[in-house]
Amino acid sequence: MSNNLIFYDTETTGLIKDFAQILQCGSIQANRNLEIQDEQNLGCAPLPWAIPHPMAMVTNKKTHLFNSNVSHYEMMRDLNRQWRQWTIDEPAVFITFNGMAYDEELVRRQFYWNLFESYLTNTNGNSRLDLLLMMNNIAAFSPDLLNIPLYDGGPAISLKQADLAEANGIEIGDAHDAIADCKLMISLLKIINEKKPELLDYFLNISSKAGVQDAVQKPGFLGLGEVFRREVFRYPVVPCGSKAPNDLMFFDLSFEPEEIFDLDTQEIYSMVQKPGKSGPFKKYGINKTIPICPSSMIDDKNAFDIDFALLEDRAKQVRDNIDFQSLVSQAMADKINNWNNEYDHIEQMIYAGGFPSKEDKDLMADFHRIDSAEERIKICRNITDERHRLFAERLICQFYPQAAPEDMMSRYQALITQRLNEEGPWGSMSKVMTDLETLLDKDNSAETQSILEDTKEFLTQRSIAID
């Protein structure tokens, strides 16, 4: 088990993952005892084509970064450097709150934009844990570990980080500050660790693919806990099939296995290829946090309204039926994925264009190492992957506008003009300004009004500069 934990959180210009920019990234390194070893707090200015959304700025309060002299590239370079330093002697578990859906995706993309390795957090022995998904399991099977706050008086619950902190007596401090949110995560885990350290150990162990594969192969069944639309759902499950490289199918033991075994092949195929909350199959990725725990860690033996002995028997039936597992796996393999790789913008292509070649990786390493306009331009021309070559061009035009070749500068200026003047998947400056005026007309606090006015001034100056 890792004794190296890295908590991190981001604050951004908006919510559109392919185009929102990280403005702040806070990271804290801790050991398994949750003792802080080191921390890093980074911030940067918005990119020349970024459109900070007013509500994002009201939430994170980072308008002072509008005037930062730190570039986005410098921030991501320093983040990459620190994380590599922290993991040089021992791989780490990178811990976020809702990071699988957002922070992880943002960091991956922005390493990609800046010619760094995108998958630092889950390669070279590193792994990832999303505390929000862990909290799904805790709400379902170990609600006594934490005070789970009710939403609007109940019975619905809230797993928002700030609500969990308040309900458990944790000083929130500067909410929506990246470092403060990291400390909040650590405080939540300290409460859990004090009462049930084996559960935290279990989730740290299943933060990697190998850990998940080992955990699900152990005898017995698992408790899968989900919170959907603020309602808690509990499923007794057992693995029943897989698809390379990352898909894992669970069978819901609330269903009688023999009844599903007796269905014809087409019916099973249909259920597997369209798993839903009402069916017997639940699909998860082993490369992400799965909100499961072993049945031995479920204290409430009435959690499923089915006797645990019967569930153990059903689990054995599924585990022993190799033909059924093969059929499920084949159904997963035969599913046609309507994955659209046709994108118009390189920000959207992180998963669409494959990995860079060794030659391109070497060139990008040279790009980071050599701080020379002439050399970086040569390196850029030699990168064969168009995505990375265009990102390199953007960096050259930001750093060396006077030395940048005419064709590069032409594409760079066209990018800025497009993003600030046209509507696209990145949003729309005109819509943001309309939203901003609407927000300014509301009865805001002095702080919110000031943030909105600062954002308006920044966006207005940005619009004037491009006219």
N, C-alpha and C positions, 0 to 999 in steps of 0.2 A: 504494500500500500504506500502511496506517495506521502512523503512528509513535506511536499512542496506544493503549496496552494497559491494560486494567483487569482485574486478577485479583481474584476474590472467592470467599468461602466462608462457609457458615453453620453454626451449631450450633443444634439445635432441641430441642423437648420430646418428639419422637417421629418416627414414620415415615409417618403417615397424611397425605398431601399436602394434602388439603382442610381438615384441622383442626389439624395440628401447627403450633406457633408457633415462629418464629425467636427465639432468645434472644440470639444474638450474630451479627453480620455484620462480617467483616473484609474490607477492600478495599485493594488496592495499585495505584497508577498507575505504569506503567513505560513506557519508550520502546522502539523496535524493538531496540535494543541490550541490552534487558532490564536497564537501569539504573533503579533505583527513583527516582521523582520525588516521590511523596507517598503517604501512607497514612491510612486511617481505621479505627478500631476502635470498634464500637458494641455496647452490650449493654442489655438491658431486663428488667424484671420480667415474670413470667408474667401473662397476661390473667386477669381474675377467674374465668373459666370454664375455664381451661386445666388439663389434668391431665398434668403432666410424668411421662413414663414412667421408672421407676427405671433401666432399662438405658441409656436415652438420657442420663440424668444421670451414670451411671458412666462413659460414654464421653466426654462433653464436660466433665465436672467443673465445671459452671457453677452449682453450688448457691448460691454467694454472690449470684447474681442474684435469688434468691428475695426478697432484702431490698432490691433496687434501687429507687431513687426515680425512675427513668426509665421512662416508660410506653412501651408498644409503639408507640403513635402517634408519640411523640417520636422514637423510634429510626428508624422508617420515614420520617418527615419529614426527618430529618437525612441519612439515606442517599440519599433522592431528591434533596435539595439538593446533596449532594457530587457525586453522579454527574452531575448536570446541569452543575455547575460545571466538572468535569473534561472534559466534552464540548462546552463552549460554543464553543471555537475549532476543534476538530477532532473528528469522530466517532471512536468508540473500538471496538475489538474487546474484548468482555467474555469473559473466559476463566475457565472453571471445570474441575473434575475430577468427572465424572459429573453435571454440572450440568443437562444436557438432561433427565435423568430425575428430578432432585431439586431442586437449589438454584435453578435458573431457575424451576421451577414454584412453589416456595415464595415466592420474591421477587415473582413476578407476582401470586400470590394475596394477598400481604400488602400490596402496594401497593393492590390492589383493595379489601381490607377497610378501608383507611384513606383511600379516595377519591382516590388518586393514579393517574396514568396507568400501566396495568399493563405496557405493552410498551416501556418505556424502552430496554431493551437491544437491541432489533432494529428501532427506528424512527429517523427523522431521521439516517440514514446509519450508525447503530450496527449492529454485527453480533456474532455469538456463536461461540465455539469451545469445544468440549468436549474437553479433553485426553485423557480416557479413550478416546474414540472415535479420536482421533489415535494413541494408544498401540496400539489394535487394528491399525491399519495398519502401525505400526512393528514390532510383534511378527511380523507376517506377512511383511514385505518388507525391513525394515531392522533386523534384530535385533542387528546389530553396533554400532548407535548407542548402545544402552544394555545393561546387564546385565539381562536379563529373568529375574526370579526364578522358580524352580521351586516348584510347590505340592506339599508333602509328598514331596519327593524326585524329583518328575517322573514321567512326561513332561508332566503338566499344568503350566500356568504360572499365576502370580498377577500381576494388574495392579492390585492394591491399592496405593494411593498410598504408604502407609508401607512396604510391601514393596519397591516400586521405589526408594524413597529409601535404604533400608538396603542393598540390593544394589548401589547406585551410589555408596556412600560419602557420602551426604548426611546431615548431622546433622538428625535428626528434631525435636529440641527438644521443645516442648510439643505432642505429637500430639493431634489433634482440637481444637486451638485455631484459630480462623478465620484469624488473621493468620499463624500459623506454617504453616498449610496453604497459604496464598498464597505464602509464601516458598519452600516446598517445590516448588510448581509452577514458580516462576521458576528454581529450581536445576535441575530436570529439563530445562527448555527450554534453559538455558545449555549443557548437555552436548550436546543435539541440535544446537543452533545452531553450536557449535564444529566439529562434524564434518560436518554437512550442512545449512547455512543455507538452501539452496534448498527443502528439504522444509518447514521452518518457514514460509518465505515462501509456499509453495503452500497450506498449511493456513490461514494468515492470509487469503489471497486467497479461499479457498472458504468463509470464515466468513459470507458474505452470499449471498442468493439470486442476485444478479447475478454474483457470483464463481463460484458453482457452474455457472450456466448457461453462462458463458463457458468454463469449464474443460472441461466435458463435450462441448462442440461442437468442440473441437480434434481434428484427425485422429489416428488410432491408437486404441489401447485403454487401459483403465485397470486398475489393480490394486485390487481391493476386498478388504480384510482384515478378518476378523471373529474375535473370540474368544468362543466359546460353550461354556459349562460348562468353562472353562479350557483348551479345545482350540482351536488356531489353524486357521482355514479361509482358503484363498486362492482368489479367483475372478478370472479375466480377464473384464472386462465392457465393455460399450459401451451408451450410452443407446439405448432403442428405443421410448419412448413417454412421455407425460406427461398429467397431469390437473390443471387449475387448482384451487386456486391454488398447491399446493405439492408434489404427488406426482410423482415421477420413477421410471420403470421402467428397470432395466438388464437386458441380455441376457447370460447367462453363455456366454462363447465356448468353454467346454469342450464345449458342444453344437454339433453341426454345423448351421449356420444353415439350409441348404437342407432338412434334414429337418423343421425346425420350420415353415419357410415352406410346406411341402407339406401340413401338417395342415389339416383343415377348420376353418372358422370357430369352430364350437362347442368344439372341442378347445382352440384357442388361447384363447378366452374363459375356459374353465375353468381353464387354467394361469395366466392373467393375474390372475384374480379370487381365486385361492387360491395365491399364490406361496409357495414353501417352499424349504428348504435343498436338497432333492433335484431341484427343477425348474429350468428355464432362465431364470426371471424372478426378479429381486430388486427389491423396492420400497423407496424411501427418500424422505424429505422434504427438499426443497431449502432449507427454513427451519431445518434442523438440521445438525449436523456429519455429513458422510458420510465414512467411513474409506477414501477412495480416494486414489490417486496416479497420475500418468501412467506409462506403461510405461517411459519413458526414465529414471525414477528407480529402477527395479527393477534392482539390480545382479546378482542371481542369475538368470541366464537359464534356469535349470532350475526356476524357482519353480512352474511349472504342469505339468511333464511334457509340454508341447506346445511345439513350436518357435515362437519369437516371430514368425517370418516368416509361419507359418500363422495365428497369432492376428491379426496385422495384416491378412491377407487376409480372414479371417472378419469382422473389425470393419468392413472396407470393404463387405462384402456387406450387413451390417445397416444401415450408414449410408446406403447407396445405395438400399435397398428402402423407398421412401417409402410404398408401399401397406401393407407390413407394419407400419411405425411408426404409420400411421393406424388400422390395425385394433387394435393394442395400445392406443392412446390411447382408441379408442372403447370397447373392453372395460373400461378403467379408468373411463371416464365412466359406463358403464351399470351398474356395480356398485352394488347397493343397500346403503347403510350403515345398519346397525341402531343408529343413534345415539339414545340415549335422553335426551331433554331434560327428562324428568319427574323433578325432584329435590325433596326436601323441605326442604333447607337452603340458604340463600343462599351459604354458603361453597363449595358444589358447583357454583354457577351461573356461574363466571367465563367459560366458553365457551358457555353455554347461552342467555344473554339478550341477546346482541348488544352493540354499543358504546353508551355513553351518548350522548344527543343533545347538540348544541352548547349548548343552554340548560342542561342538567344539568351539562355540563363547566364552564360559567361559574359556576354556583351552587357547585360543589365548589371551584373556585378561590377564590371569596369565602369559603367555609367555612374554608379554610386561612389566609386573609389576616386575617380578623376574629376576634379573641379576645374574644368577648362571648357570654354565655349567651343573652341575648335575641335577638341577631342570628342566632346559629347555629341557634337553634330555628326562627326564621322561614325561614331558608334551607332547613333540613331539611324543613319542611312543603311547600316548593315544588318539591323534587326529584321528578320524575315517575317515574323508574325505581325500582321498589319495592326492588330489591336495594340500591342506593346509599342510598336513604332510610333503610332499616333499619340499615345500617352507620353512617350519620350519627347515628341515634338512640343507638346503642351508645356512640359517642364522647361525645355530650352527657351521657349518664347517667354515664359514667366521670368526666368533667371537672367537671360541675355537678350532682351528685346532689340538692342542695337546690333547684335552680331547674328541674330537668327536669319537664315536664308529667306528670301522673298516668298518662296512657295510655302514654307512652314508658317511664316507670319500671316500670310493670306488665309490659310486654313484656320489659324488661331483666332484671328479677328472675326472670321465668319462664324466660328463657334460662339464667341461672346455675343455677337449680334443676334444670332439665332436664339440662344437661350434667354436673352433678356427682352427680346422683342416678339418672339413667336410663342404660341401655345404648343405644348408637346407633352410627352410622358413625364417631363421634369416639372410640369405645372405651367403657370402663366403669370408673368409680372403684372398684367392688367388685373387679373382676378385677385392676386394677392393684395394689390393696392386697394381694390374695392373692399375686400375683407377688412383691410386695415382701417379704412375710413369708418366702416360700420362699427368696428371695435372701439375706435376713438370716441364715438358718439355715445358709448355706454357710460353708466355711472361707475367708473373704475376707481380703484384705490390710487393714491398718489404714485406708488411704486409702479403699478401696472401702466398707468398713463405715461409715466416717464419712459418706460421700456418701449411702449408703442410709438411714442414720439421719436425716440432714438432710432427705432427701426424704420420709421417713415423717412427720417432724414437720410439714413444710409441708403435706402432704396431709391429715394429721389435723386441723390447725388450719382448713384450708379446708373440711373436712367439717363441723366443729363450727359454723363460721360460718354455714353454710347451714341447719343444723337449727333 
